[in-house]
Amino acid sequence: MKRNKSHIVLLVLLLLSLSRTEVQSCSMYKITVDGKTMVGCNHDDWLTTPKIWFENAQQPNEYGAGFSGAREVSRNRTAPQSGMNTAGLAFSRLASYYPSQPNPFANRLKITDEAEYLTNILHQCATVADVKRYIEQYDHSFFIDGVFIYIDSLGDYLLVEPYQILEGNDPAYVLANFCPSITDNEQARQMERYRNGEDFLKKHPMRSSLAYCTALSDTMHVCRKRNGDGTLISSIWDTKDKTVHLYFYHVYDSAVRFSLVEELAKGDHILSIPELFPQNAEFERLVNYKTPFNIPELRILLVVLAGFLALFALLLGIPMFWKNNKLAISFRPFIAMAAINLLLVAYLFVLVTNKYIFYFDAPFKHRESILISASSYIPFLLLVTIVPLVYQSYQKLKSAEVKLWTKTTLVSNTLVYVFLLAGFSYWGLYSIWA
């Protein structure tokens, strides 16, 4: 009994360690040359609802603004990922990691609606000094997994981390998925998109032209080999002319330009970005690609299958502990099947908690968890053991001594294996040649 309890504890610890996730990849830059500031943002994600929208000022002392984003937080509401207002204040949001610590802002105002909070900043602020005063009223540790950068028309910028606010006015600045206060340049350069941007600025004299910024956005974009996914939206905000150029799904020979003033004159409105561009085959493949993260029923199904696998392992093992009874299945095959079932249970937990596995190259390598990286080989283990396991089950099905419920359990267990093999193949988990 003690041994069984220790196995349960180990399994729980394994599942907890497997639940760690990585941050998404995004990047941005700002360039200030001859009094003109350009802000480029690459929004890298697997969301299929990218939008650009425009909101007029609600009060006489406020500013109209344009925003881009793709993550819907409610019906007809999308969280801003980047944007700019009529005062030339722009911003970009990037996912990042910051270790949790005692909250130093517990007595500040609480953020209850992230979309409203982020849009209000652009509606009410004109400079980074205004932004700083505004944000310091709030407990911005709410965004524990994000870093924000605000850039005004003079080229000054403000970095907002979960627990710190940093200021700067360098003519050029590049940022990716890290908090600068806890990340040195050597660590930051391990991110290819950041390294590419920094190297581009070193090799090419700085310019504020659209061609220069487009080339820089292209240099920093992401396109993964396995699914062709990566940078969903590239936006280049001109804080002087109050315009934005959009590029869709890392294609940089086609752009759509918007004048903030002209769009606001049309009233508040939302535009679907894919409808603004020619059909993109890679994006259509993304739209049609089914995962537990865009099909909730699929996530529920994987949880149910994990429950079945755990139950089957238990049912097949019960006769082994009955005295004076013939075993329904011999010891070694049971141990092998039970072990594979429990490994698959752990892996299914990984699949429903780590979106990145479905998009990055196989076998997936997690930069923070060795266990998650190791779990990527479980589908291969199932692939090489399925034949002997099916053969063992077939032998038991022919035996008259094996009870019907045992045969039913073996057949059901095998069907789950086959279903998972099909799913693993569809998701490209065996595509190591990519």
C-alpha positions as CSV (number, residue, x, y, z in Angstrom):
1,M,0.0,0.0,0.0
2,K,2.8,2.4,0.8
3,R,4.4,1.7,-2.5
4,N,1.1,2.5,-4.3
5,K,0.8,5.8,-2.4
6,S,4.4,6.8,-3.3
7,H,3.6,6.0,-7.0
8,I,0.6,8.3,-6.8
9,V,2.6,11.1,-5.2
10,L,5.3,10.7,-8.0
11,L,2.6,10.9,-10.7
12,V,1.0,14.0,-9.2
13,L,4.4,15.7,-9.0
14,L,5.1,14.7,-12.6
15,L,1.8,16.2,-13.7
16,L,2.4,19.4,-11.9
17,S,5.9,19.8,-13.4
18,L,4.5,19.1,-16.8
19,S,2.0,21.9,-16.6
20,R,4.6,24.6,-16.9
21,T,4.2,26.6,-20.1
22,E,6.3,28.9,-22.2
23,V,5.5,32.4,-23.3
24,Q,4.5,33.3,-26.8
25,S,7.0,34.9,-29.1
26,C,6.6,38.6,-30.1
27,S,8.9,41.4,-30.9
28,M,9.0,45.2,-31.5
29,Y,11.3,48.1,-32.2
30,K,11.2,51.9,-32.1
31,I,13.3,54.1,-34.3
32,T,13.7,57.9,-33.9
33,V,15.5,59.7,-36.7
34,D,15.4,63.5,-37.6
35,G,12.4,64.1,-35.3
36,K,10.3,61.2,-36.6
37,T,9.5,58.1,-34.5
38,M,8.4,54.8,-36.1
39,V,7.2,51.8,-34.0
40,G,7.1,48.3,-35.4
41,C,5.3,45.4,-33.7
42,N,5.3,41.7,-34.6
43,H,2.4,39.9,-33.0
44,D,3.3,36.2,-33.1
45,D,0.4,33.9,-32.2
46,W,-1.8,31.1,-33.4
47,L,-5.1,33.0,-33.1
48,T,-7.3,33.2,-36.1
49,T,-9.2,36.4,-35.4
50,P,-6.8,39.3,-36.0
51,K,-8.5,42.7,-36.1
52,I,-7.7,46.4,-36.3
53,W,-10.2,48.8,-34.8
54,F,-10.6,52.5,-34.3
55,E,-12.2,54.3,-31.3
56,N,-13.0,58.0,-31.1
57,A,-12.5,60.0,-27.9
58,Q,-15.4,60.0,-25.5
59,Q,-14.5,63.2,-23.7
60,P,-13.2,66.6,-25.0
61,N,-9.8,66.2,-23.4
62,E,-9.3,62.6,-24.7
63,Y,-7.7,61.2,-27.8
64,G,-9.0,58.9,-30.6
65,A,-6.9,55.7,-31.1
66,G,-6.4,52.7,-33.3
67,F,-5.6,49.3,-32.0
68,S,-4.6,45.8,-33.4
69,G,-5.0,42.5,-31.7
70,A,-6.4,38.9,-32.1
71,R,-7.3,37.5,-28.6
72,E,-11.0,37.9,-28.1
73,V,-11.8,38.4,-24.4
74,S,-15.5,38.6,-24.8
75,R,-18.1,38.8,-27.5
76,N,-17.1,41.7,-29.9
77,R,-14.2,42.6,-27.6
78,T,-10.5,42.0,-28.4
79,A,-7.5,42.7,-26.1
80,P,-5.2,45.3,-27.7
81,Q,-1.8,44.1,-28.6
82,S,-0.5,47.3,-30.1
83,G,-1.9,50.7,-31.0
84,M,-1.5,54.5,-31.4
85,N,-3.5,57.6,-30.6
86,T,-3.9,60.9,-32.3
87,A,-1.2,62.4,-30.0
88,G,1.3,60.0,-31.5
89,L,1.6,57.8,-28.4
90,A,2.1,54.2,-29.4
91,F,2.4,50.9,-27.5
92,S,3.2,47.3,-27.8
93,R,2.5,44.3,-25.6
94,L,4.8,41.3,-25.4
95,A,4.4,38.1,-23.3
96,S,7.3,37.6,-20.9
97,Y,8.3,35.8,-17.7
98,Y,8.8,37.5,-14.3
99,P,9.1,35.5,-11.1
100,S,6.2,36.2,-8.7
101,Q,7.0,38.1,-5.6
102,P,5.2,39.8,-2.7
103,N,2.9,42.4,-4.2
104,P,4.3,45.9,-3.6
105,F,1.1,47.5,-5.1
106,A,-1.5,45.9,-3.0
107,N,-3.0,49.2,-2.0
108,R,-3.4,50.5,-5.6
109,L,-6.4,50.4,-7.8
110,K,-7.2,47.0,-9.2
111,I,-7.3,46.2,-12.9
112,T,-10.6,44.3,-13.5
113,D,-10.9,44.7,-17.3
114,E,-7.6,44.5,-19.2
115,A,-9.1,45.7,-22.5
116,E,-10.7,48.7,-20.9
117,Y,-7.6,49.5,-18.9
118,L,-5.3,49.3,-22.0
119,T,-7.5,51.3,-24.3
120,N,-8.1,54.0,-21.6
121,I,-4.3,54.6,-21.5
122,L,-4.3,55.7,-25.1
123,H,-7.5,57.6,-24.8
124,Q,-6.2,59.6,-21.8
125,C,-2.4,60.0,-22.3
126,A,-0.3,61.9,-24.8
127,T,3.2,61.3,-23.5
128,V,5.1,58.6,-21.6
129,A,5.1,61.0,-18.6
130,D,1.3,60.8,-18.8
131,V,1.4,57.1,-19.1
132,K,3.6,56.7,-16.1
133,R,1.3,58.8,-13.9
134,Y,-1.7,56.9,-15.1
135,I,-0.2,53.4,-14.5
136,E,1.3,54.2,-11.1
137,Q,-2.3,54.5,-9.9
138,Y,-2.8,50.8,-10.6
139,D,-1.6,47.4,-9.4
140,H,0.1,46.6,-12.7
141,S,1.4,43.3,-11.4
142,F,-1.9,42.1,-12.7
143,F,0.0,41.5,-16.0
144,I,2.5,39.1,-14.4
145,D,3.1,37.4,-17.8
146,G,3.6,40.5,-19.9
147,V,5.8,43.5,-20.5
148,F,4.5,46.7,-22.2
149,I,6.4,49.5,-23.9
150,Y,4.9,52.9,-24.6
151,I,6.6,55.3,-27.1
152,D,5.6,58.9,-27.6
153,S,6.1,61.1,-30.7
154,L,9.4,62.5,-29.3
155,G,10.9,59.0,-29.2
156,D,10.9,58.7,-25.4
157,Y,9.7,55.2,-24.2
158,L,8.4,53.7,-21.0
159,L,8.8,50.0,-20.1
160,V,6.1,48.6,-17.8
161,E,7.0,45.3,-16.2
162,P,4.9,43.5,-13.5
163,Y,6.9,45.2,-10.7
164,Q,9.0,47.9,-12.3
165,I,8.7,50.9,-14.6
166,L,11.8,51.8,-16.7
167,E,12.3,54.9,-18.9
168,G,14.6,55.5,-21.8
169,N,15.1,57.7,-24.9
170,D,17.6,55.8,-27.1
171,P,17.2,56.6,-30.8
172,A,16.7,52.8,-31.4
173,Y,15.3,50.2,-29.1
174,V,14.5,46.5,-29.7
175,L,12.4,44.3,-27.4
176,A,11.2,40.7,-27.4
177,N,9.8,38.4,-24.8
178,F,11.8,39.3,-21.7
179,C,11.8,41.9,-18.9
180,P,14.9,44.1,-19.4
181,S,15.3,44.6,-15.6
182,I,16.1,40.9,-15.1
183,T,17.5,40.0,-18.5
184,D,21.0,41.0,-19.7
185,N,21.8,41.4,-23.3
186,E,23.6,38.1,-23.6
187,Q,20.4,36.3,-22.4
188,A,18.2,38.4,-24.7
189,R,20.3,37.6,-27.7
190,Q,19.5,33.9,-27.3
191,M,16.1,34.9,-28.8
192,E,16.7,34.8,-32.6
193,R,14.1,37.5,-33.4
194,Y,15.7,39.9,-30.9
195,R,19.2,39.1,-32.1
196,N,18.2,39.6,-35.7
197,G,16.7,43.0,-34.9
198,E,19.7,44.2,-33.0
199,D,22.1,43.0,-35.7
200,F,20.1,44.7,-38.4
201,L,20.3,48.0,-36.6
202,K,24.1,47.6,-36.3
203,K,24.6,46.7,-39.9
204,H,22.3,49.3,-41.5
205,P,22.4,53.1,-40.9
206,M,19.1,54.0,-39.1
207,R,16.3,55.5,-41.2
208,S,12.7,56.3,-40.5
209,S,11.5,55.3,-44.0
210,L,8.7,52.7,-44.4
211,A,11.0,50.5,-46.5
212,Y,13.6,50.4,-43.8
213,C,11.1,49.6,-41.1
214,T,9.4,46.9,-43.3
215,A,12.8,45.3,-43.8
216,L,13.4,45.3,-40.0
217,S,10.0,43.8,-39.3
218,D,10.7,41.1,-41.9
219,T,14.1,40.4,-40.3
220,M,12.5,39.9,-36.9
221,H,9.4,37.9,-38.0
222,V,8.9,34.3,-37.1
223,C,7.9,31.5,-39.5
224,R,8.1,28.0,-38.1
225,K,9.0,25.1,-40.4
226,R,6.4,22.6,-39.2
227,N,3.2,24.5,-39.8
228,G,4.4,27.6,-41.5
229,D,2.9,29.6,-38.6
230,G,4.4,32.4,-36.7
231,T,4.0,36.2,-37.1
232,L,0.3,36.9,-37.4
233,I,0.3,40.7,-37.7
234,S,3.1,43.1,-38.4
235,S,2.1,46.7,-37.7
236,I,4.3,49.8,-38.3
237,W,3.0,52.9,-36.6
238,D,4.1,56.3,-37.8
239,T,3.8,58.6,-34.8
240,K,4.4,61.8,-36.9
241,D,2.0,61.2,-39.8
242,K,-0.5,59.2,-37.5
243,T,-0.6,56.3,-39.9
244,V,-0.2,52.5,-39.6
245,H,0.9,50.0,-42.2
246,L,-0.3,46.4,-41.7
247,Y,1.3,43.3,-43.0
248,F,-0.5,40.0,-42.6
249,Y,0.9,36.5,-41.7
250,H,4.5,37.3,-42.4
251,V,4.1,38.4,-46.0
252,Y,5.9,41.7,-46.6
253,D,5.2,42.5,-50.2
254,S,1.6,43.4,-49.5
255,A,0.5,46.1,-47.0
256,V,-2.6,48.0,-46.1
257,R,-2.3,51.6,-44.9
258,F,-4.6,53.4,-42.6
259,S,-4.7,57.1,-41.6
260,L,-5.8,57.4,-38.0
261,V,-7.5,60.7,-38.6
262,E,-9.4,59.4,-41.7
263,E,-10.5,56.2,-40.0
264,L,-11.7,58.0,-36.9
265,A,-13.8,60.3,-39.1
266,K,-15.8,57.2,-40.1
267,G,-16.8,56.6,-36.5
268,D,-15.9,53.7,-34.3
269,H,-15.4,50.5,-36.3
270,I,-13.7,47.1,-36.4
271,L,-12.1,45.4,-39.4
272,S,-11.1,41.8,-39.8
273,I,-7.5,41.8,-41.0
274,P,-7.6,38.6,-43.1
275,E,-10.4,40.1,-45.2
276,L,-8.1,43.1,-46.1
277,F,-5.5,40.9,-47.8
278,P,-5.4,38.3,-50.6
279,Q,-6.0,34.7,-49.4
280,N,-3.0,33.3,-47.6
281,A,-2.6,29.5,-47.9
282,E,-0.6,29.2,-44.7
283,F,-3.2,31.1,-42.7
284,E,-6.0,29.0,-44.2
285,R,-4.1,25.9,-43.0
286,L,-3.9,27.5,-39.5
287,V,-7.6,28.2,-39.5
288,N,-8.4,24.6,-40.4
289,Y,-5.9,23.0,-38.0
290,K,-7.7,21.5,-35.1
291,T,-6.2,21.4,-31.6
292,P,-7.6,21.2,-28.0
293,F,-7.0,24.9,-27.8
294,N,-9.4,25.9,-30.6
295,I,-11.8,23.0,-30.3
296,P,-13.0,22.8,-26.6
297,E,-14.7,19.5,-27.3
298,L,-11.3,18.0,-28.3
299,R,-9.8,19.1,-25.0
300,I,-12.6,17.4,-23.1
301,L,-12.2,14.3,-25.2
302,L,-8.5,14.0,-24.3
303,V,-9.3,14.4,-20.6
304,V,-11.9,11.6,-21.0
305,L,-9.4,9.3,-22.8
306,A,-6.9,9.9,-20.1
307,G,-9.5,8.8,-17.5
308,F,-10.2,5.7,-19.5
309,L,-6.5,4.8,-19.7
310,A,-6.1,5.2,-16.0
311,L,-9.2,3.1,-15.4
312,F,-8.1,0.4,-17.8
313,A,-4.8,0.1,-16.0
314,L,-6.6,-0.3,-12.8
315,L,-9.1,-2.9,-14.1
316,L,-6.4,-5.0,-15.7
317,G,-4.4,-5.0,-12.5
318,I,-7.2,-5.9,-10.1
319,P,-7.0,-9.7,-10.7
320,M,-3.3,-9.7,-10.0
321,F,-4.0,-9.0,-6.3
322,W,-6.7,-11.6,-5.9
323,K,-5.7,-14.8,-4.1
324,N,-6.5,-18.2,-5.7
325,N,-7.4,-16.6,-9.0
326,K,-5.9,-17.0,-12.4
327,L,-4.5,-13.8,-13.7
328,A,-6.4,-12.3,-16.6
329,I,-3.1,-11.1,-18.0
330,S,0.4,-12.1,-17.2
331,F,2.5,-9.9,-15.0
332,R,5.0,-8.5,-17.5
333,P,2.6,-7.5,-20.2
334,F,0.4,-5.9,-17.6
335,I,3.3,-3.9,-16.2
336,A,4.1,-2.7,-19.8
337,M,0.6,-1.8,-20.6
338,A,0.0,-0.1,-17.2
339,A,3.2,1.9,-17.6
340,I,2.3,3.0,-21.1
341,N,-1.2,4.0,-20.0
342,L,0.2,6.1,-17.1
343,L,2.7,7.7,-19.4
344,L,0.0,8.5,-21.9
345,V,-2.2,10.0,-19.1
346,A,0.7,12.3,-18.2
347,Y,1.3,13.2,-21.9
348,L,-2.4,14.0,-22.5
349,F,-2.2,16.3,-19.5
350,V,0.8,18.0,-21.3
351,L,-1.2,18.3,-24.5
352,V,-4.1,20.0,-22.9
353,T,-1.9,22.5,-21.0
354,N,0.8,23.4,-23.5
355,K,-0.4,25.0,-26.8
356,Y,3.1,25.2,-28.2
357,I,3.5,21.4,-28.7
358,F,1.0,21.6,-31.6
359,Y,3.1,24.2,-33.5
360,F,6.8,23.9,-32.7
361,D,9.0,21.3,-34.3
362,A,8.8,17.7,-33.1
363,P,10.0,16.3,-30.8
364,F,9.1,19.4,-28.8
365,K,11.8,20.9,-26.6
366,H,10.6,23.0,-23.7
367,R,13.3,25.5,-22.6
368,E,12.3,25.4,-18.9
369,S,11.1,21.8,-18.3
370,I,13.2,18.7,-19.0
371,L,10.2,16.5,-18.2
372,I,8.0,18.2,-20.9
373,S,10.8,17.8,-23.4
374,A,11.2,14.1,-22.5
375,S,7.4,13.6,-22.7
376,S,7.6,14.4,-26.4
377,Y,9.0,10.9,-27.0
378,I,6.0,9.1,-25.5
379,P,4.1,9.1,-28.8
380,F,7.2,7.3,-30.3
381,L,7.1,4.8,-27.4
382,L,3.4,4.0,-28.2
383,L,4.3,3.7,-31.9
384,V,7.0,1.0,-31.3
385,T,5.0,-0.9,-28.6
386,I,1.6,-0.9,-30.2
387,V,2.2,-4.1,-32.2
388,P,3.3,-6.4,-29.3
389,L,0.6,-4.9,-27.1
390,V,-2.1,-5.6,-29.7
391,Y,-0.7,-9.1,-30.2
392,Q,-0.8,-9.8,-26.4
393,S,-4.4,-8.6,-26.3
394,Y,-5.3,-10.7,-29.3
395,Q,-3.9,-13.8,-27.6
396,K,-6.1,-13.1,-24.5
397,L,-9.2,-12.6,-26.7
398,K,-8.7,-16.2,-28.1
399,S,-8.5,-17.6,-24.6
400,A,-11.6,-19.2,-23.1
401,E,-10.2,-18.7,-19.6
402,V,-10.2,-14.9,-19.9
403,K,-13.5,-13.3,-18.7
404,L,-15.6,-11.2,-21.0
405,W,-15.1,-8.0,-19.0
406,T,-11.3,-8.4,-19.3
407,K,-11.6,-8.9,-23.0
408,T,-13.8,-5.8,-23.3
409,T,-11.2,-3.8,-21.3
410,L,-8.4,-5.0,-23.5
411,V,-10.2,-4.2,-26.7
412,S,-11.3,-0.7,-25.4
413,N,-7.7,0.0,-24.3
414,T,-6.4,-0.9,-27.8
415,L,-9.0,1.3,-29.5
416,V,-7.8,4.2,-27.3
417,Y,-4.2,3.5,-28.4
418,V,-5.3,3.5,-32.1
419,F,-7.3,6.8,-31.7
420,L,-4.3,8.5,-30.0
421,L,-1.9,7.3,-32.7
422,A,-4.1,8.9,-35.3
423,G,-4.3,12.1,-33.3
424,F,-0.5,12.2,-32.7
425,S,0.0,11.7,-36.5
426,Y,-2.5,14.5,-37.4
427,W,-0.8,16.9,-35.0
428,G,2.6,16.1,-36.6
429,L,4.1,14.7,-33.4
430,Y,6.0,12.2,-35.5
431,S,7.2,14.7,-38.0
432,I,10.8,14.7,-36.9
433,W,12.0,15.2,-40.5
434,A,10.6,18.8,-40.4
